[in-house]
Amino acid sequence: QVRLVESGGGLVQPGGSLRLSCVASGSIFSISVMGWYRQAPGKQRELVADITTAGSTNYADSVKGRFSISRDNGKNTVYLQMNSLMPEDTAVYYCQFVRHLSDNTVYKYWGQGTQVTVSS
């Protein structure tokens, strides 16, 4: 099993910045993709950004140019640097690790979420 623990959320004013961290523990092998999702009240969970083992990144259009995802494989950690935050970024942010096995089995692991609130 993989356990994910997010941190770094909080209350920030519009235009401010936050850095989220997600640390993994447990059976860390064959993890191919690490990502951040968010879910605002009354809305579906959506992809914010993800990063592959090779370092390829993918961002939602709404955060391009403002957010940056990175990973530290040695620390089993993925980060989300969020700049120029807007009220519409308010949501619970979840990290996800995806494990691909050689038999094409896929496992997805989720953290418990961290609240990000952007408000003046």
ABEGO torsion letter per residue (X at the ends): XBBBBBBGBEBBBBGBBBBBBBBBBEBBBGBABBBBBBBBBGBBBBBABBBBAAGBBBBBAAABGABBBBBBAAAGBBBBBBBGBBAAABBBBBBBBBBBBAAGBBBBBBBAEBBBBBBX
